[in-house]
Amino acid sequence: MTRTMPHTTCTERNTLITYAYGECSDEEQTRFEAHLTHCVICATELESIALLQGAIDHMEPDRA
Ligand SMILES: [Zn+2]
């Protein structure tokens, strides 16, 4: 079984990070959203970042 992982790094990766953390400008955001519609790499990456953020948000240390 051959498993092909899209391990290519997108040139927009930096924007992706900024976007994921809600730190990019309106212009960047619009541009990146357009990019997302045709970039599987970023779409996948954004999804995993979102999952991670969700995991962190819901991480409630059970401190007594
Ligand atoms: Zn991309």
N, CA, C, O and the ligand as a Tripos MOL2 file, in Angstrom:
@<TRIPOS>MOLECULE
protein
  257   255    65     0     0
PROTEIN
NO_CHARGES

@<TRIPOS>ATOM
      1 N           0.8460   -1.1980    0.0000 N.3       1 MET1
      2 CA          0.0000    0.0000    0.0000 C.3       1 MET1
      3 C           0.8840    1.2510    0.0000 C.2       1 MET1
      4 O           1.7480    1.4320    0.8570 O.2       1 MET1
      5 N           0.6440    2.0600   -0.9430 N.am      2 THR2
      6 CA          1.4290    3.2850   -1.0430 C.3       2 THR2
      7 C           0.5860    4.4650   -0.5660 C.2       2 THR2
      8 O          -0.5440    4.6860   -1.0020 O.2       2 THR2
      9 N           1.1750    5.1780    0.3190 N.am      3 ARG3
     10 CA          0.4470    6.3250    0.8520 C.3       3 ARG3
     11 C           1.1770    7.6000    0.4590 C.2       3 ARG3
     12 O           2.3190    7.8290    0.8570 O.2       3 ARG3
     13 N           0.5170    8.4010   -0.3060 N.am      4 THR4
     14 CA          1.1490    9.6460   -0.7400 C.3       4 THR4
     15 C           0.6700   10.7960    0.1240 C.2       4 THR4
     16 O          -0.5100   11.1430    0.1530 O.2       4 THR4
     17 N           1.6100   11.3590    0.8080 N.am      5 MET5
     18 CA          1.2920   12.4870    1.6590 C.3       5 MET5
     19 C           1.6860   13.7800    0.9500 C.2       5 MET5
     20 O           2.7960   13.8970    0.4320 O.2       5 MET5
     21 N           0.7900   14.7270    0.9300 N.am      6 PRO6
     22 CA          1.1470   16.0070    0.3000 C.3       6 PRO6
     23 C           2.1180   16.7650    1.1960 C.2       6 PRO6
     24 O           1.7280   17.5990    2.0130 O.2       6 PRO6
     25 N           3.3670   16.4540    1.0170 N.am      7 HIS7
     26 CA          4.3590   17.0450    1.9090 C.3       7 HIS7
     27 C           5.0270   18.2750    1.3180 C.2       7 HIS7
     28 O           6.1110   18.6710    1.7490 O.2       7 HIS7
     29 N           4.3950   18.8600    0.3590 N.am      8 THR8
     30 CA          4.9560   20.0510   -0.2570 C.3       8 THR8
     31 C           4.6290   21.2580    0.6220 C.2       8 THR8
     32 O           3.5310   21.3670    1.1680 O.2       8 THR8
     33 N           5.5640   22.1240    0.7400 N.am      9 THR9
     34 CA          5.3120   23.3230    1.5240 C.3       9 THR9
     35 C           4.8270   24.4230    0.5990 C.2       9 THR9
     36 O           5.4200   24.6890   -0.4460 O.2       9 THR9
     37 N           3.7680   25.0360    0.9930 N.am     10 CYS10
     38 CA          3.2020   26.0960    0.1720 C.3      10 CYS10
     39 C           3.9440   27.4060    0.4470 C.2      10 CYS10
     40 O           4.4310   27.6500    1.5500 O.2      10 CYS10
     41 N           4.0100   28.2250   -0.5790 N.am     11 THR11
     42 CA          4.6890   29.5120   -0.4270 C.3      11 THR11
     43 C           3.8890   30.4550    0.4800 C.2      11 THR11
     44 O           4.4100   31.4520    0.9790 O.2      11 THR11
     45 N           2.6340   30.1180    0.6760 N.am     12 GLU12
     46 CA          1.7670   30.9610    1.5060 C.3      12 GLU12
     47 C           1.7310   30.5000    2.9550 C.2      12 GLU12
     48 O           0.8890   30.9340    3.7410 O.2      12 GLU12
     49 N           2.6570   29.6180    3.2920 N.am     13 ARG13
     50 CA          2.6090   29.0320    4.6340 C.3      13 ARG13
     51 C           2.6590   30.0830    5.7440 C.2      13 ARG13
     52 O           1.9630   29.9660    6.7520 O.2      13 ARG13
     53 N           3.4740   31.0920    5.5540 N.am     14 ASN14
     54 CA          3.5610   32.1340    6.5740 C.3      14 ASN14
     55 C           2.2310   32.8540    6.7450 C.2      14 ASN14
     56 O           1.8040   33.1560    7.8600 O.2      14 ASN14
     57 N           1.5880   33.1210    5.6170 N.am     15 THR15
     58 CA          0.2860   33.7770    5.6770 C.3      15 THR15
     59 C          -0.7100   32.8760    6.3790 C.2      15 THR15
     60 O          -1.5640   33.3290    7.1400 O.2      15 THR15
     61 N          -0.5780   31.5940    6.1050 N.am     16 LEU16
     62 CA         -1.4660   30.6060    6.7240 C.3      16 LEU16
     63 C          -1.4030   30.6910    8.2500 C.2      16 LEU16
     64 O          -2.4290   30.6880    8.9300 O.2      16 LEU16
     65 N          -0.1900   30.7660    8.7650 N.am     17 ILE17
     66 CA         -0.0060   30.8490   10.2110 C.3      17 ILE17
     67 C          -0.6370   32.1290   10.7540 C.2      17 ILE17
     68 O          -1.3760   32.1090   11.7380 O.2      17 ILE17
     69 N          -0.3290   33.2330   10.0940 N.am     18 THR18
     70 CA         -0.8750   34.5210   10.5320 C.3      18 THR18
     71 C          -2.3950   34.4950   10.4800 C.2      18 THR18
     72 O          -3.0770   34.9760   11.3850 O.2      18 THR18
     73 N          -2.9030   33.9210    9.3990 N.am     19 TYR19
     74 CA         -4.3510   33.8160    9.2180 C.3      19 TYR19
     75 C          -4.9790   32.9520   10.3100 C.2      19 TYR19
     76 O          -6.0010   33.3100   10.8970 O.2      19 TYR19
     77 N          -4.3560   31.8270   10.5640 N.am     20 ALA20
     78 CA         -4.8850   30.8810   11.5530 C.3      20 ALA20
     79 C          -4.9890   31.5170   12.9370 C.2      20 ALA20
     80 O          -5.8760   31.1920   13.7260 O.2      20 ALA20
     81 N          -4.0650   32.4250   13.2060 N.am     21 TYR21
     82 CA         -4.0750   33.0610   14.5210 C.3      21 TYR21
     83 C          -4.7840   34.4070   14.5030 C.2      21 TYR21
     84 O          -4.7490   35.1620   15.4750 O.2      21 TYR21
     85 N          -5.4290   34.6890   13.3710 N.am     22 GLY22
     86 CA         -6.2200   35.9090   13.2430 C.3      22 GLY22
     87 C          -5.4030   37.1680   13.3350 C.2      22 GLY22
     88 O          -5.8730   38.1900   13.8330 O.2      22 GLY22
     89 N          -4.1590   37.0940   12.8480 N.am     23 GLU23
     90 CA         -3.2800   38.2490   12.9670 C.3      23 GLU23
     91 C          -2.9460   38.9210   11.6470 C.2      23 GLU23
     92 O          -2.0710   39.7860   11.5950 O.2      23 GLU23
     93 N          -3.6220   38.5370   10.5920 N.am     24 CYS24
     94 CA         -3.2960   39.1750    9.3150 C.3      24 CYS24
     95 C          -4.2630   40.3240    9.0190 C.2      24 CYS24
     96 O          -5.3560   40.4080    9.5800 O.2      24 CYS24
     97 N          -3.8240   41.1920    8.1300 N.am     25 SER25
     98 CA         -4.6310   42.3520    7.7820 C.3      25 SER25
     99 C          -5.8170   41.9240    6.9180 C.2      25 SER25
    100 O          -5.8550   40.8050    6.4060 O.2      25 SER25
    101 N          -6.7800   42.8290    6.7670 N.am     26 ASP26
    102 CA         -7.9660   42.5190    5.9640 C.3      26 ASP26
    103 C          -7.5830   42.1130    4.5590 C.2      26 ASP26
    104 O          -8.1620   41.1960    3.9750 O.2      26 ASP26
    105 N          -6.5990   42.8110    4.0290 N.am     27 GLU27
    106 CA         -6.1490   42.5500    2.6660 C.3      27 GLU27
    107 C          -5.5720   41.1400    2.5530 C.2      27 GLU27
    108 O          -5.8940   40.3830    1.6380 O.2      27 GLU27
    109 N          -4.7200   40.8210    3.5020 N.am     28 GLU28
    110 CA         -4.1010   39.4920    3.5270 C.3      28 GLU28
    111 C          -5.1600   38.4100    3.6830 C.2      28 GLU28
    112 O          -5.1030   37.3590    3.0460 O.2      28 GLU28
    113 N          -6.1110   38.6910    4.5340 N.am     29 GLN29
    114 CA         -7.1720   37.7300    4.8070 C.3      29 GLN29
    115 C          -7.9670   37.4170    3.5390 C.2      29 GLN29
    116 O          -8.2260   36.2560    3.2240 O.2      29 GLN29
    117 N          -8.3440   38.4610    2.8290 N.am     30 THR30
    118 CA         -9.0980   38.2830    1.5930 C.3      30 THR30
    119 C          -8.2830   37.4890    0.5840 C.2      30 THR30
    120 O          -8.7940   36.5750   -0.0640 O.2      30 THR30
    121 N          -7.0230   37.8440    0.4580 N.am     31 ARG31
    122 CA         -6.1470   37.1870   -0.4900 C.3      31 ARG31
    123 C          -5.9410   35.7240   -0.1100 C.2      31 ARG31
    124 O          -5.9400   34.8380   -0.9650 O.2      31 ARG31
    125 N          -5.7690   35.4950    1.1600 N.am     32 PHE32
    126 CA         -5.5210   34.1270    1.5970 C.3      32 PHE32
    127 C          -6.7620   33.2570    1.4650 C.2      32 PHE32
    128 O          -6.6610   32.0710    1.1520 O.2      32 PHE32
    129 N          -7.9260   33.8410    1.7020 N.am     33 GLU33
    130 CA         -9.1560   33.0700    1.5610 C.3      33 GLU33
    131 C          -9.3490   32.6390    0.1180 C.2      33 GLU33
    132 O          -9.8480   31.5470   -0.1540 O.2      33 GLU33
    133 N          -8.9540   33.4930   -0.7940 N.am     34 ALA34
    134 CA         -9.0340   33.1520   -2.2180 C.3      34 ALA34
    135 C          -8.0470   32.0300   -2.5130 C.2      34 ALA34
    136 O          -8.3510   31.1070   -3.2680 O.2      34 ALA34
    137 N          -6.8900   32.1150   -1.9270 N.am     35 HIS35
    138 CA         -5.8420   31.1040   -2.1040 C.3      35 HIS35
    139 C          -6.3100   29.7530   -1.5510 C.2      35 HIS35
    140 O          -6.0650   28.7030   -2.1450 O.2      35 HIS35
    141 N          -6.9730   29.8060   -0.4280 N.am     36 LEU36
    142 CA         -7.4660   28.5850    0.2320 C.3      36 LEU36
    143 C          -8.4070   27.7690   -0.6400 C.2      36 LEU36
    144 O          -8.4390   26.5420   -0.5520 O.2      36 LEU36
    145 N          -9.1670   28.4480   -1.4740 N.am     37 THR37
    146 CA        -10.1360   27.7420   -2.3060 C.3      37 THR37
    147 C          -9.4750   26.8390   -3.3370 C.2      37 THR37
    148 O         -10.1140   25.9330   -3.8720 O.2      37 THR37
    149 N          -8.2050   27.0800   -3.6160 N.am     38 HIS38
    150 CA         -7.5410   26.2190   -4.5950 C.3      38 HIS38
    151 C          -6.2480   25.6030   -4.0780 C.2      38 HIS38
    152 O          -5.5060   24.9880   -4.8440 O.2      38 HIS38
    153 N          -5.9710   25.7610   -2.7960 N.am     39 CYS39
    154 CA         -4.7550   25.1710   -2.2550 C.3      39 CYS39
    155 C          -5.0960   24.1260   -1.1940 C.2      39 CYS39
    156 O          -5.5190   24.4500   -0.0840 O.2      39 CYS39
    157 N          -4.9000   22.8700   -1.5700 N.am     40 VAL40
    158 CA         -5.2090   21.7580   -0.6580 C.3      40 VAL40
    159 C          -4.2460   21.7490    0.5210 C.2      40 VAL40
    160 O          -4.6320   21.4120    1.6400 O.2      40 VAL40
    161 N          -3.0090   22.1150    0.2720 N.am     41 ILE41
    162 CA         -1.9910   22.1100    1.3290 C.3      41 ILE41
    163 C          -2.4130   23.0310    2.4680 C.2      41 ILE41
    164 O          -2.4230   22.6330    3.6320 O.2      41 ILE41
    165 N          -2.7560   24.2490    2.1210 N.am     42 CYS42
    166 CA         -3.1490   25.2140    3.1400 C.3      42 CYS42
    167 C          -4.4660   24.8310    3.8040 C.2      42 CYS42
    168 O          -4.6240   24.9830    5.0150 O.2      42 CYS42
    169 N          -5.3990   24.3380    3.0160 N.am     43 ALA43
    170 CA         -6.6970   23.9410    3.5670 C.3      43 ALA43
    171 C          -6.5110   22.8560    4.6110 C.2      43 ALA43
    172 O          -7.1190   22.8990    5.6810 O.2      43 ALA43
    173 N          -5.6610   21.8780    4.2940 N.am     44 THR44
    174 CA         -5.3970   20.7750    5.2150 C.3      44 THR44
    175 C          -4.6880   21.2820    6.4560 C.2      44 THR44
    176 O          -5.0250   20.9170    7.5820 O.2      44 THR44
    177 N          -3.6940   22.1350    6.2260 N.am     45 GLU45
    178 CA         -2.8940   22.6770    7.3190 C.3      45 GLU45
    179 C          -3.7680   23.5100    8.2550 C.2      45 GLU45
    180 O          -3.6670   23.4090    9.4770 O.2      45 GLU45
    181 N          -4.6160   24.3230    7.6630 N.am     46 LEU46
    182 CA         -5.4900   25.1860    8.4530 C.3      46 LEU46
    183 C          -6.4220   24.3520    9.3220 C.2      46 LEU46
    184 O          -6.7100   24.6910   10.4700 O.2      46 LEU46
    185 N          -6.8800   23.2560    8.7380 N.am     47 GLU47
    186 CA         -7.7670   22.3520    9.4550 C.3      47 GLU47
    187 C          -7.0660   21.7740   10.6830 C.2      47 GLU47
    188 O          -7.6420   21.7220   11.7700 O.2      47 GLU47
    189 N          -5.8290   21.3440   10.5010 N.am     48 SER48
    190 CA         -5.1270   20.7520   11.6450 C.3      48 SER48
    191 C          -4.7980   21.8000   12.6940 C.2      48 SER48
    192 O          -4.7990   21.5110   13.8910 O.2      48 SER48
    193 N          -4.5150   23.0140   12.2450 N.am     49 ILE49
    194 CA         -4.2440   24.0840   13.2060 C.3      49 ILE49
    195 C          -5.5170   24.3900   13.9950 C.2      49 ILE49
    196 O          -5.4760   24.5810   15.2100 O.2      49 ILE49
    197 N          -6.6410   24.4330   13.2890 N.am     50 ALA50
    198 CA         -7.9180   24.7090   13.9330 C.3      50 ALA50
    199 C          -8.2360   23.6360   14.9620 C.2      50 ALA50
    200 O          -8.7390   23.9250   16.0480 O.2      50 ALA50
    201 N          -7.9380   22.4000   14.6060 N.am     51 LEU51
    202 CA         -8.1740   21.2840   15.5210 C.3      51 LEU51
    203 C          -7.3100   21.4370   16.7630 C.2      51 LEU51
    204 O          -7.7620   21.2270   17.8890 O.2      51 LEU51
    205 N          -6.0580   21.8060   16.5310 N.am     52 LEU52
    206 CA         -5.1150   22.0050   17.6310 C.3      52 LEU52
    207 C          -5.5880   23.1200   18.5460 C.2      52 LEU52
    208 O          -5.5610   22.9910   19.7700 O.2      52 LEU52
    209 N          -6.0180   24.2100   17.9410 N.am     53 GLN53
    210 CA         -6.4910   25.3460   18.7210 C.3      53 GLN53
    211 C          -7.7010   24.9460   19.5400 C.2      53 GLN53
    212 O          -7.8340   25.3210   20.7050 O.2      53 GLN53
    213 N          -8.5900   24.1740   18.9090 N.am     54 GLY54
    214 CA         -9.7640   23.6950   19.6070 C.3      54 GLY54
    215 C          -9.3750   22.8330   20.7840 C.2      54 GLY54
    216 O          -9.9570   22.9290   21.8640 O.2      54 GLY54
    217 N          -8.3790   21.9850   20.5620 N.am     55 ALA55
    218 CA         -7.9130   21.0940   21.6160 C.3      55 ALA55
    219 C          -7.3420   21.9030   22.7710 C.2      55 ALA55
    220 O          -7.5510   21.5750   23.9380 O.2      55 ALA55
    221 N          -6.6180   22.9640   22.4300 N.am     56 ILE56
    222 CA         -6.0180   23.8010   23.4640 C.3      56 ILE56
    223 C          -7.1150   24.5560   24.2280 C.2      56 ILE56
    224 O          -7.0880   24.6570   25.4550 O.2      56 ILE56
    225 N          -8.0820   25.0810   23.4590 N.am     57 ASP57
    226 CA         -9.1790   25.8130   24.0820 C.3      57 ASP57
    227 C          -9.9500   24.9740   25.0800 C.2      57 ASP57
    228 O         -10.3990   25.4510   26.1220 O.2      57 ASP57
    229 N         -10.0910   23.6920   24.7180 N.am     58 HIS58
    230 CA        -10.8890   22.8260   25.5810 C.3      58 HIS58
    231 C         -10.0640   22.0790   26.6190 C.2      58 HIS58
    232 O         -10.5490   21.2250   27.3600 O.2      58 HIS58
    233 N          -8.7930   22.4510   26.6280 N.am     59 MET59
    234 CA         -7.9280   21.7860   27.5900 C.3      59 MET59
    235 C          -8.0910   22.4590   28.9470 C.2      59 MET59
    236 O          -7.5520   23.5370   29.1980 O.2      59 MET59
    237 N          -8.8160   21.8210   29.7750 N.am     60 GLU60
    238 CA         -9.0150   22.3980   31.0980 C.3      60 GLU60
    239 C          -8.3020   21.5410   32.1240 C.2      60 GLU60
    240 O          -8.7820   20.4740   32.5070 O.2      60 GLU60
    241 N          -7.1830   22.0080   32.5510 N.am     61 PRO61
    242 CA         -6.4280   21.2370   33.5390 C.3      61 PRO61
    243 C          -7.2530   21.0750   34.8040 C.2      61 PRO61
    244 O          -7.7110   22.0480   35.4020 O.2      61 PRO61
    245 N          -7.4260   19.8480   35.1860 N.am     62 ASP62
    246 CA         -8.2610   19.5670   36.3340 C.3      62 ASP62
    247 C          -7.5090   19.8100   37.6380 C.2      62 ASP62
    248 O          -7.0800   18.8920   38.3370 O.2      62 ASP62
    249 N          -7.3800   21.0800   37.9120 N.am     63 ARG63
    250 CA         -6.6310   21.4390   39.1100 C.3      63 ARG63
    251 C          -7.5500   21.5120   40.3050 C.2      63 ARG63
    252 O          -8.5870   22.1740   40.2500 O.2      63 ARG63
    253 N          -7.2070   20.8750   41.3350 N.am     64 ALA64
    254 CA         -8.0740   20.8740   42.5140 C.3      64 ALA64
    255 C          -7.5610   21.8640   43.5550 C.2      64 ALA64
    256 O          -8.1610   22.0050   44.6210 O.2      64 ALA64
    257 ZN         -1.3070   27.2940   -0.0370 Zn       65 ZN65
@<TRIPOS>BOND
     1     1     2 1
     2     2     3 1
     3     3     4 2
     4     3     5 am
     5     5     6 1
     6     6     7 1
     7     7     8 2
     8     7     9 am
     9     9    10 1
    10    10    11 1
    11    11    12 2
    12    11    13 am
    13    13    14 1
    14    14    15 1
    15    15    16 2
    16    15    17 am
    17    17    18 1
    18    18    19 1
    19    19    20 2
    20    19    21 am
    21    21    22 1
    22    22    23 1
    23    23    24 2
    24    23    25 am
    25    25    26 1
    26    26    27 1
    27    27    28 2
    28    27    29 am
    29    29    30 1
    30    30    31 1
    31    31    32 2
    32    31    33 am
    33    33    34 1
    34    34    35 1
    35    35    36 2
    36    35    37 am
    37    37    38 1
    38    38    39 1
    39    39    40 2
    40    39    41 am
    41    41    42 1
    42    42    43 1
    43    43    44 2
    44    43    45 am
    45    45    46 1
    46    46    47 1
    47    47    48 2
    48    47    49 am
    49    49    50 1
    50    50    51 1
    51    51    52 2
    52    51    53 am
    53    53    54 1
    54    54    55 1
    55    55    56 2
    56    55    57 am
    57    57    58 1
    58    58    59 1
    59    59    60 2
    60    59    61 am
    61    61    62 1
    62    62    63 1
    63    63    64 2
    64    63    65 am
    65    65    66 1
    66    66    67 1
    67    67    68 2
    68    67    69 am
    69    69    70 1
    70    70    71 1
    71    71    72 2
    72    71    73 am
    73    73    74 1
    74    74    75 1
    75    75    76 2
    76    75    77 am
    77    77    78 1
    78    78    79 1
    79    79    80 2
    80    79    81 am
    81    81    82 1
    82    82    83 1
    83    83    84 2
    84    83    85 am
    85    85    86 1
    86    86    87 1
    87    87    88 2
    88    87    89 am
    89    89    90 1
    90    90    91 1
    91    91    92 2
    92    91    93 am
    93    93    94 1
    94    94    95 1
    95    95    96 2
    96    95    97 am
    97    97    98 1
    98    98    99 1
    99    99   100 2
   100    99   101 am
   101   101   102 1
   102   102   103 1
   103   103   104 2
   104   103   105 am
   105   105   106 1
   106   106   107 1
   107   107   108 2
   108   107   109 am
   109   109   110 1
   110   110   111 1
   111   111   112 2
   112   111   113 am
   113   113   114 1
   114   114   115 1
   115   115   116 2
   116   115   117 am
   117   117   118 1
   118   118   119 1
   119   119   120 2
   120   119   121 am
   121   121   122 1
   122   122   123 1
   123   123   124 2
   124   123   125 am
   125   125   126 1
   126   126   127 1
   127   127   128 2
   128   127   129 am
   129   129   130 1
   130   130   131 1
   131   131   132 2
   132   131   133 am
   133   133   134 1
   134   134   135 1
   135   135   136 2
   136   135   137 am
   137   137   138 1
   138   138   139 1
   139   139   140 2
   140   139   141 am
   141   141   142 1
   142   142   143 1
   143   143   144 2
   144   143   145 am
   145   145   146 1
   146   146   147 1
   147   147   148 2
   148   147   149 am
   149   149   150 1
   150   150   151 1
   151   151   152 2
   152   151   153 am
   153   153   154 1
   154   154   155 1
   155   155   156 2
   156   155   157 am
   157   157   158 1
   158   158   159 1
   159   159   160 2
   160   159   161 am
   161   161   162 1
   162   162   163 1
   163   163   164 2
   164   163   165 am
   165   165   166 1
   166   166   167 1
   167   167   168 2
   168   167   169 am
   169   169   170 1
   170   170   171 1
   171   171   172 2
   172   171   173 am
   173   173   174 1
   174   174   175 1
   175   175   176 2
   176   175   177 am
   177   177   178 1
   178   178   179 1
   179   179   180 2
   180   179   181 am
   181   181   182 1
   182   182   183 1
   183   183   184 2
   184   183   185 am
   185   185   186 1
   186   186   187 1
   187   187   188 2
   188   187   189 am
   189   189   190 1
   190   190   191 1
   191   191   192 2
   192   191   193 am
   193   193   194 1
   194   194   195 1
   195   195   196 2
   196   195   197 am
   197   197   198 1
   198   198   199 1
   199   199   200 2
   200   199   201 am
   201   201   202 1
   202   202   203 1
   203   203   204 2
   204   203   205 am
   205   205   206 1
   206   206   207 1
   207   207   208 2
   208   207   209 am
   209   209   210 1
   210   210   211 1
   211   211   212 2
   212   211   213 am
   213   213   214 1
   214   214   215 1
   215   215   216 2
   216   215   217 am
   217   217   218 1
   218   218   219 1
   219   219   220 2
   220   219   221 am
   221   221   222 1
   222   222   223 1
   223   223   224 2
   224   223   225 am
   225   225   226 1
   226   226   227 1
   227   227   228 2
   228   227   229 am
   229   229   230 1
   230   230   231 1
   231   231   232 2
   232   231   233 am
   233   233   234 1
   234   234   235 1
   235   235   236 2
   236   235   237 am
   237   237   238 1
   238   238   239 1
   239   239   240 2
   240   239   241 am
   241   241   242 1
   242   242   243 1
   243   243   244 2
   244   243   245 am
   245   245   246 1
   246   246   247 1
   247   247   248 2
   248   247   249 am
   249   249   250 1
   250   250   251 1
   251   251   252 2
   252   251   253 am
   253   253   254 1
   254   254   255 1
   255   255   256 2
@<TRIPOS>SUBSTRUCTURE
     1 MET1         2 RESIDUE 1 A MET
     2 THR2         6 RESIDUE 1 A THR
     3 ARG3        10 RESIDUE 1 A ARG
     4 THR4        14 RESIDUE 1 A THR
     5 MET5        18 RESIDUE 1 A MET
     6 PRO6        22 RESIDUE 1 A PRO
     7 HIS7        26 RESIDUE 1 A HIS
     8 THR8        30 RESIDUE 1 A THR
     9 THR9        34 RESIDUE 1 A THR
    10 CYS10       38 RESIDUE 1 A CYS
    11 THR11       42 RESIDUE 1 A THR
    12 GLU12       46 RESIDUE 1 A GLU
    13 ARG13       50 RESIDUE 1 A ARG
    14 ASN14       54 RESIDUE 1 A ASN
    15 THR15       58 RESIDUE 1 A THR
    16 LEU16       62 RESIDUE 1 A LEU
    17 ILE17       66 RESIDUE 1 A ILE
    18 THR18       70 RESIDUE 1 A THR
    19 TYR19       74 RESIDUE 1 A TYR
    20 ALA20       78 RESIDUE 1 A ALA
    21 TYR21       82 RESIDUE 1 A TYR
    22 GLY22       86 RESIDUE 1 A GLY
    23 GLU23       90 RESIDUE 1 A GLU
    24 CYS24       94 RESIDUE 1 A CYS
    25 SER25       98 RESIDUE 1 A SER
    26 ASP26      102 RESIDUE 1 A ASP
    27 GLU27      106 RESIDUE 1 A GLU
    28 GLU28      110 RESIDUE 1 A GLU
    29 GLN29      114 RESIDUE 1 A GLN
    30 THR30      118 RESIDUE 1 A THR
    31 ARG31      122 RESIDUE 1 A ARG
    32 PHE32      126 RESIDUE 1 A PHE
    33 GLU33      130 RESIDUE 1 A GLU
    34 ALA34      134 RESIDUE 1 A ALA
    35 HIS35      138 RESIDUE 1 A HIS
    36 LEU36      142 RESIDUE 1 A LEU
    37 THR37      146 RESIDUE 1 A THR
    38 HIS38      150 RESIDUE 1 A HIS
    39 CYS39      154 RESIDUE 1 A CYS
    40 VAL40      158 RESIDUE 1 A VAL
    41 ILE41      162 RESIDUE 1 A ILE
    42 CYS42      166 RESIDUE 1 A CYS
    43 ALA43      170 RESIDUE 1 A ALA
    44 THR44      174 RESIDUE 1 A THR
    45 GLU45      178 RESIDUE 1 A GLU
    46 LEU46      182 RESIDUE 1 A LEU
    47 GLU47      186 RESIDUE 1 A GLU
    48 SER48      190 RESIDUE 1 A SER
    49 ILE49      194 RESIDUE 1 A ILE
    50 ALA50      198 RESIDUE 1 A ALA
    51 LEU51      202 RESIDUE 1 A LEU
    52 LEU52      206 RESIDUE 1 A LEU
    53 GLN53      210 RESIDUE 1 A GLN
    54 GLY54      214 RESIDUE 1 A GLY
    55 ALA55      218 RESIDUE 1 A ALA
    56 ILE56      222 RESIDUE 1 A ILE
    57 ASP57      226 RESIDUE 1 A ASP
    58 HIS58      230 RESIDUE 1 A HIS
    59 MET59      234 RESIDUE 1 A MET
    60 GLU60      238 RESIDUE 1 A GLU
    61 PRO61      242 RESIDUE 1 A PRO
    62 ASP62      246 RESIDUE 1 A ASP
    63 ARG63      250 RESIDUE 1 A ARG
    64 ALA64      254 RESIDUE 1 A ALA
    65 ZN65       257 GROUP 0 **** ****
